[in-house]
Amino acid sequence: VERNNKQLLKKPVPTMTKHKVFSKKAKTNLTHLYLNDKNMTKISNIYPTKNILVLYLHNNQLSKIEKLGAFAHLTHLYLQWNNLRKIENLEGLKNLKQLYLGYNKITRLENLGSLKKLEQLHIERQQLDGTARFDFDPECLCALANHLKVLNIKKLKLANIDALEPLWKLEILLASENNFKSTDDITPVISALYSLRVLDLQGCAAQRDVHYREKVTAAAGHKLLLLDGKMISQSTRNFIKNFQTVKLEKQRRANEKPKTADTGGSKSSFESV
């Protein structure tokens, strides 16, 4: 028995071919392809199959999105923590539902109009140089309006969210740690996001406004359930309801009186009650 064991130990141990998953001989029944944390500088030699639904390319050194067009069945793509500077070459991913692009060097949301099934877009915390500012392509946002449900734009140095107004199907907006100075930078657009249920604005100066929660909740309407990680309380909703009742009564009384010149400065509706 001992001699047989020694003979077995002498047999060479079969080794996997380096980067075997890249070759055409790789298993064709894979649904998840893990190419993260491999110090890759280019996307190359990846053989696509119709079964691959999820592709992990995060935490590499990629500087360009390329050679992914053949992954027509892909539903999830992870590209965060790379050196990407532009969103490009994703037109062929017609079935993509979730796209992760956070922690890169991208300065513009663009070139996603052909992704008609995209529901989640994570583009948070771009490593912007100096005075560089992140912006949005209006045509791209209009193209995403009918299906985008989750948008993560945390810490992008945004001064307002005016560009997001077309996103009427958006349910979750993660916009913490941006440069919103007051609720006026937020509420006009929030009122247009008819489907919004979750909103995160933590770390923004606007949180210090008087009646911040009430103003944002009133703008968002009854569908908003969670603001800055906290459920909208019934007391907040009651406050808004009572405020609106008082406001309507004041307007009714004002309409009954002869119109007079406005001598007061402009104030927000909550401050004037």
HUNOR-V11958 format. One line per field, one symbol per residue. psi: psi as a letter, one per 20 degrees, with the letter a starting at -180 (. if undefined). burial: I if it has 9 or more other C-alpha atoms within 8 Angstrom, else O. Layout:
psi=???
burial=???
This chain:
psi=gghhghhghippppqpppkhihriiqpijphpookqljkpiqoqkooqriiohpoojqlbkpiqorkihimhjphppojrlbkpiqorkjhimijphppojqlbkpiporkjhinijphpookqlpnppdjqqprpoghghhhihiiphppokpmjkphrkhiihimijphpookrkalohrhhighhhhhinhjphppokqjqhhhiqpkgggggghhhaihphppljqqoqhhghgggghghggghgghghhhiqqprqoiqrprqhhhi.
burial=OOOOOOOOOOOOOOOOOOOIIIIOOOOOOOOIIOIIIOOIOOIOOOOOOOIIIIIIIIIIIIIIIIOIIOIIIIIIIIIIIIIIIIIIIIIIIIIIIIIIIIIIIIIIIIIIIOIIIIIIIIIIIIOIOOOOIIOIIOOIIIIIIOIIIIIIIIIIIIIOIIOOIIIIIIIIIIIIIIIIIIIOIIIIIIIIIIIIIIIIIIOIIIIOIOOIIIIIIIIIIOIIIIIOOOOIOOOIIOIIOOIOOIIOOOOOOIOOOOOOOOOOOOOOOOOOO
